[in-house]
C-alpha cells in the first residue's frame, strides 16, 4: 500500500524508520506498523504517515487487509447475517410510518429461507441467526399488534405466513415462536407456546416479561429497562450468545423498543445504564470541555471533520473529548478511531489516560473507544449488525460523559431522523451540562457543510439545522430555572458568514483520503475542507456560548488563526506522539 505522504517544506523526513507492533483490538493479534519520524522545528513527531505494511498484515492478520478502507475494520470473526432476511429487516424493522410491507413474492422468499435455515437445508447462504429471527419476528408482531393500517401486514405477507407458519412452528425454537405470536392470536394457528413461555432463569424471565409489553406496542419504566440491560450485558466475548438470556429475545427487545419510538425514560435508561461500569468518571482540571457525540457507525460518503476540529478548538482552551468505536453497523463507515489507528495513535486509552491528554497544555483533546469505556455496550457490535436497524443505544451512546471537567461542560451530538433532536437535548440536560447542541450534519454526523441547500430540498430539517441550549451563568443547566437557560435553533447558511459555496469533499469509505484532506487543511491549504473545519469550529464555539466567541466573526477568525499559525497541526501531531507515551 502506498504511503500517506506528508509534503510540507517545513517538515522534512529524518531517515529514521521504526517498526513496532500494533495491537489490533479486534483479535489481540500484534501487527507491524511502520512509523516515520519527522522534525518540526526542534521537536520530533512520529507517525504522521504511519503506514501499515499491508503485505505483513495479509500474512498475519485477515481482519485489516487494507487499512485505508473503513470496511476493513470489521472483525472477520463475527458471524455474518443472512442477506435475504437482512434485506427484509431493512423494510420491516423500522417505525410506524417508515415500515414498508413486503411483497408476496418477497415474503415467500424470506420465510422459505428461514424454514430451510431452521431445518439445516439452506445452501449457498449464511444461516439465519438467532438475532435475525428475533428482530424479524419482533417487527412482524409489533406491526400486527400496534402499527397503523398502512404499515401493518400486507395481504401478500399474510398469505406467505399462512403458508409457512404450520411448518415453521415445528422447527423454530420456543423463544422465537413466543416472539412471533406471544398471545397465540396472530398466526391463525392456535398454539399454547407463546402464552405459556416464561424463559429460563431469572434474567431471561425478566426479559420475557418486559418483551411482552414491547411486543404489544407498549413502553417500559426506567428501572425496568436498566434491569434488563444489566442482567443481559455484556455478551460473551467473541460470541453473540449471552450467558443469561437468549440472543433472539434480546434482539427482539432492542429492535422492538426502537420501533415503538422510545420514551424519554427509556432513553435515559439506555444512556445512563453503564455510567459506572468501570467506576466513577475521572475529573479533568480544564476550564471547558466539549463532549462530541458523532454517530458511531461513521461516514461512508463525505469528509468527517470532528477530529480536526477538536485540534483547532484545543488551541484556545476549548478542550474536546471524542468517543466512538473502530467499526459499527449498519453503515460501517469511517470513524475517528480508524483514522487515529491508521496514523499510529494509541486507541486503547483509559478514561484516566484521556484525562491526562485533556490536561496536557500541548494537546488538549482526546479520543476514547467504547471498547475501553463501556465494554458491555461494545460487546453488542455483532448483534447490532444482525438486527440491521439502529437500536436505542445508537441515540443514547452519543450522550456520554466518560471524563468530567472541573469547569464548564458541553455536549454536541449529530442527528439525522427528525424527532430525535429533542430527546438528545433532553439527555444532555439530564447530564447537567452547561450547554447542549444537536446538529443535522451531512450523513447525520456533526459536520456542517458550506454546500448550498438545493431548491427542491424537503420540508424536513435541512442539513446545517442546529438546536440547543446554553446557560447564562456557571450553574449547570439542570440546576437553574428556565430564565437562566437560553434555548435556540438555527439553520446555518455558511454563505451568510462569508464562506464560498462548495461541494463537500468525498471520501467514499477511504480512511486515508479523509486523513489526507484533514491534514492538508491543518497545514493551511485553503479550500472546501479548510472552510468546513473553520465553519464547524467557530460555529460550535459561538452556539455553545464559549468565551471569546460571542461575536461570530471573531470566532471564525480565532479558528483560522489556530490553523494558519500551525498550532492546530502541532497539537494534532502532539496527540499522536503523546497518546503512545501516556501512562495511568
N, C-alpha and C positions, 0 to 999 in steps of 0.2 A: 504494500500500500504506500502511496506517495506521501511524503511528509507534509504536515501542515506548515507551510513556510511562514516566516515572520520577517518580511523585508522592511527594514527601517534603518535609515542611515545612522540613527542614534544608538542602535542596538546591533552590535557586531558579535557573531558567534565566536566563542572560545573553543578551540579544538579539544574539548573535554566531553566525552560521551560516557555516561554511566548507565549501566543496566541494573535494575533492581527488580525483585519480584513484586507483583501487584496481586493482592488477594481478591479474587473475584468473589463478591459476597453471595452470589447465587449458588456456588458449588464448593466454596472454600478451596479452590484449586489455584495455586500461585502461577501466574503467567508473567512473562517478561515485558517490561515497558522500557523503551529506550528514552532516556532523559537527556536533553541537550541543554547545557548551561549557557547563559548569556550574561553580558555585563551591561548594566545601565548605570552610567556614571561609575561609582566605586562599589556598587552593590551587585552581588551575583544573584540572578533569578533563574530558577530551573523550571523546566517542563512547559515552556510556553508553546513549543510544538511537540510536546510529549507524544512520540509516535509509537503506536503499538506495532510490534513486529508481527505482522499478520501471518507470516509463514510459521513462526513458532507457535502462534495461537492455534492455527489449524492443526498442528501436530498434537498439542497438549489439551486444548480446550474447545469443545464443539459449540459452546454457548455463544461466544463472541467471535465469529469468523471475520466480520468486517465491522469493527467498532465505530466506523464513521456513520453507520445507519442505525436508526432507532430500533428497527425490527430485530437487530442482532442481540439486543439486551434481554429478550425473553428467555427465561430459563428453559432449556430444552428438556429438563427432567419433568416439567409439568405436563401431565397428560393433556392431549388436545381434545377439544369438544367435537362432537359430530356436527358437520357443517349443514346437513339437511335440516336438522332440528334447530340449530343455531339461527339459521335464516328465518325460520318460523318465529323464533323468540324475538327477533328484531321487530316483528309486526305485532305480536300479541302481548308481549311483556312490557307494556307501557301504559300511559294514563288513560282516564275515562274518555277523553276526546281525541287522543292521538292514536289509539289502537286501530289497527287495520285488520279486519277479519280475513281469514284465509279463504281462498277459493276452494271449491270442492276438490279439484284436482290436487291442489297443494296439500289440503288437509289429508286426503287419502295417502299421499306420498309420505307425509310426516308420520302418521300413525302406523303405516306399514313399516317404516324404518324403525320405529320404537318397538313394534312387535318382533321384528326379526332380530333386533339387538337383544331383547329380553330372552329370546329363545336361543341365542348364540348362533344365529344363522346369517348375520349381516356380513357381507363381503365387500371388500374394496372401500370401506369407510371405517372411521373410528367408531367404537361403540358409543351408544348414547349413555352419558354419565348419569350418576345418581343426582348430581346437581342440576343437570339439564332436565331430568324428569321432574324434579321438584319445582323448578322455575316454570316450565311449560304448563304443567297441570295446575299449578297455583294460579297462573294467569287465566287459564280457561275457567277455573272455578270462580274466581273473583268477577270475571266478565259475566258469567251466568248469574251470579248472586247479586251484583251491586252496580254494574255499569249501565249507562243509558242505552236505550234500544239500538241506536246506530252502531254501537261498538260491542254489543252482545254477540252471541254466536250467529254466524250466517247459516243459511239453510244448508249450504254445502258442508260446513263444519258439523252440523247436526247429523247429516246423512253419513258422513265418514265415521263419526263417533258411534252411531247406532250399528254400523257395520263391524267396527273393530273392537268395541268395548267388551262384548261377550268373550272374545279371545284374550284380550289384554288382562281381564280380571283374573284369568287363570295363571298368568305368568308374571305379573308385576308384583313387587314386594308390597307388603301390607301398608307400609308408611306411604308409598306412592298412591295406593288405592284410597287411603284416607284423604290425601291431598286432593285427589281428583273428585271425590264425592264424600265430603266429610259427614253429611247427614243422610246419605243414601237416597237423595232426592233428585239428583241432577241427571244421571245417566239413563234413567228409564228402565234399568235392570236392577231389581232390588238386591241390596247387599247389606249385611249387618257389619261388615268390616269397618267402614267409616265411622258410624255412630258409636261403635264399641272400642275403637282404637284409643289407647292411652299412652303408648310409648313404653320404653324400657328404661328404668332408672329415674331418679329424682329429677335430674336436669332435663331429660327428654320429656318427662311428664309435664314439667313446667312449660317447655317449648310447645308441646301439643295443645295445652290449654290456651296459650297466647295465640297460637296459629288458628284455632277455631274462630276466634274473634276476627283475625285478619282476613281469613278466607270468606267471611261473611260481609266484608267491606268495612269492618269496624276499626276502632283505634284503641290504643293501649295507654296506660299510665307511665309516668317517668320511671318509677321503681320497677315496674313490670318489664319494660324494655331493658333497663340496665341489668336486671336479674338474669334475663335470657342471655345477654351478651357475655356476662361474666361467668355464667355456667358453661357456655359452649367454647369460648375462646381461651387460649389460642388453639387452632387446629394443629394436628400433629405435623412436625417438621417434615417437609418433603412429600406430604400427602395432602389430600383434601378431606380425609376422614378425621372426624373429631373423636376423642376418646369418650365423650359424654353424650353425644347426640348424633342422630342420623344426618348425613350430609343433605339428603333430599329434603328433610324437614327444615333445616336451617336455610337452605337455598330458597325454599318456598316462603319462609318468613321474611328474608331480606328483600326479595323482589316484590312480595305482596305488600309490604309497608310502603315501598316506593309507588306502586300502582294506586294505592289508596290515597296518595299525597299526604305525607307525614304532617302531623300536628306539631305545634311549637314544642310541646312537652316531649314528644317522641324524638324530634331532632336534638333537643337539649340532652336527652339521654344518650344518644349516639355520640354527641360532641364531647361530653364530659366523662363518659364511662371509664376511660383508661388514663385520665389525667395523672394519677399517682401510681401507675403501673410500676415505674422504676423509682418511686419516691418523689418527694416534692421538687418542683422545678427550681433550679438554681436562679439566683437573682444577680443580674449583671449590673455593675457600677457604671451605668451610662445614663445620660440625661434624657435621651429619646431613643425609643426602639419601635421599629415598624415590623410587624409580622406579615409576611407575604404568603397568601393562600392561592397559589396557582392551581388549576386543575391538575390532579396527579397523573392523568393519562397523557399529558403532553400535547405538543403541536405536531400536526402532520403536514401542514402546508406552509405556514408563514413564520417569519423570524420571531423568535421568542426572546424578549428583551430584558426580562427582570433581573437576571444575573448581572448584566452590565449596568443596569440602572442602580442596583444596590451598591456597586463600586463607586458610582458617581455620587450618590447621596451620602455615602460614608465620609466623603472628603470634607463635608461641612457639618459633621456632628450628628447626622441622621443615621444612626446605626440600623442595620437591616438584618433580619433573620428569615432565611428561606427554608422551606421544608418540602419534602416530596419523596419520590421513590426512583429506583433505577428503571423500572418498566411497569406499566399498568394498563390493563384493558379498560374500556373497549378499544380506544384509539391506538394505544401502543406507540405514542408519538415521542418527540424529543423532550427530554426533561433536563432540569438543571443538573441532576446527578450524573446523567450521561455525559454532559459537557465537561463537568469537573473531573470525572473519571478519565475521560479521553485525554485531558491535559495533565493528568498525573497528580491531581489534588487528592487529599485524603477524604474519602466519602464515608468514613466509619467514625466520625466524630461523635462522642457522647455529648449530652447536654452541657456537662461541666466543661468540656473542652471547647465547645462552641461559645460558651460564656467568656472564656479567655480571649478568643478571637474578637468577640464584640468589644471587649475592653481594651484590646491592643490599639494603641494610637496610630499604628502604621497599617491597620487592616480595617476594623470597624464594621465588618459584616461576616456572616457565617451561613453555612448550609448544614442541615441535619436531616438524615434519612429516617423515614418512618421505621425502617428496619431497626435502628438504634433507639428510637424514642418511644415507639408504640409497637413492640413486637407482636402483640396479639392481633392488631389490625393488619400488620404486614403479612401475617400468616394466611390472610384471606385472598391474596392475589390470584392464586389458582382458581379458587371457587368463583371469584368475580369474573374471570374470563368465561366460565361456563354458564353463568346466569345472564351474560351478554349485556344487559342494560345496567346503567349505573345504580347502585343501591343507595340507601340513605347516607351511608358513610361518605359517598362522593361529595356531598354537601358539607357534612359535619367536619371532615378531616381538614378542610381548608381553614377552619377557625380554631387553630391551636395556639397555645402559649407554652411552648416547650422550654423556653427560658423566659424569665420575667425580668423587669428592669426596675432600677431604683427610681428613675424619672418617669416621664410620660410614656405611655404605650399607645400604639395604634395598630389596627388590623386592616389589611387591604385584601380583598378576595375577588376573583373573577367569577362571572356567571354567564350563562347563555340562555337558558329557558326562562321565559317571563313567569313571574310568580315566585321565584326563589330569591329575588333581591331582598324582600322584606324579612324572610326567615334568616337569611345570612346576617342582616343588620341586627335582628333580634339576638342571635347568638353572640355577636360582638358586644352588644350591650350587656348581655349576661356575663360576659368575660370581665366586664368592668373597665374596659379601656377608655382612654380619653377621647379617642376619635376612631371612627369606623368608616370604611368606604367600600362599596361594591362597584365594579367596573365591568361593563359589557365590552370586553376587548375582542379582537379577532380570534376566532375559534373558541370563544368563551374564556379566553385567557385574559391576562391583565394588560396586554399591550394595546394601548390606544394607537390609532393609525392617523396618518396625515392624508390618507386617501379621501377623496370627495365622496359623499353619500350619493348613490345613484338616484336618479329621478323616480324610478319605479320601485324604490325600496318599500318594504312592507310597513304597515302601520304599527307594528310592534316596536319595542325599544330598539333603536338603531345601535350599531357599533359606535362606541365612544360615549354611550349613556352612562352616567355616574350618579350614584345616590349615596348619601351618608349622613354622618353627624359628627360634630366636634364640640368639645366642652370649651366654655369661655373662661374657665378658671382651672386650677390644678387638681380639683377633686375628680375622681373617676366618674365617668358618665352615669354609672348605675347608682351613684350615691348623691346625685344632685337632682333638683327638680327640673321640670321642662323649661323653665326660663333660663337655666344655666347651660342648657344643651341646645345647640343650633343644628337643625336638620336642613338638608339641601338636596336638590337634584339638578343635574345639568347635562346637556348634550354638548360635548366638547367638539367644536369645529376648529380644527388646527389652523385653517386659513385665517380665522379671525385674529390669531396671535402671531401672524407673520410667517407661518410655515408654508412653503410651496407645496401644493397638492402633488403627491407622488403615489404610485402603486407600491404596495407592500412587498418587500423583498421575499422571494420564495426560497424555501429551504427543502421542502419535499422530503421530510424524514432524514435529511443529511445533518448529522451532528457536526461534522467537520465544516459544512457550509455555514451553519449557524454561528459557530465559533469564529470562523474567518470574517464574517460580516461584523460581528460584535467587536472583535479586536481591531479591525480596520477603523471602526468608528472611534474607539477609545484612543487610537493613535492620532485622531484629529481629522480623518478623511471625511470630508463633507459629503452629504448625500442623504438618501432616504433613511438609512439605518441610523446615522448620526442624529437626524431630526427626530426619529422616534424615541431614541434614548433621552434626548433633551426634553421632548414633549412629556414623556412619562415621568421623568424625574421632577421636573418643575411643576407639572400639574398636580401630582400627588402631594408634593410639598405644600402647594397652595391650598388644596382642598382639605388636607388634614390640619391646616392651621399651624404649620411648622414655623418656628421662629425665623424671621427674616424673609418669609415667603408671602406676606400679606399682599404685596404688590406682585402681580403675576409676571410682569416683565422682569422684575428683579429676580424672581425665582428661576426663570429661564436663563437669565444671564449668569446666575450662580452655577447652574448646571453646565453651561457652555464653558465657563472658566475652569471648572473641575476637569473637563476633558482636554481643553486646549492647552492647559498648563502641564499636562502629563500626570497630574495627581491621580486621576482615576485609574489610568493604566498601571501606575506604580502600585496602587493598592490591590489591583487585580492580581498582579504578579506576586505581591507580598502574600496574598491569600494562598496561592498555590504552594509557595515555599513554606510558609508558617504552618499551614494545616498538617504538613508532614512532620513537624517538629513538636507541636503542642502536646503536652502531657497532662494528665488529670491532676 
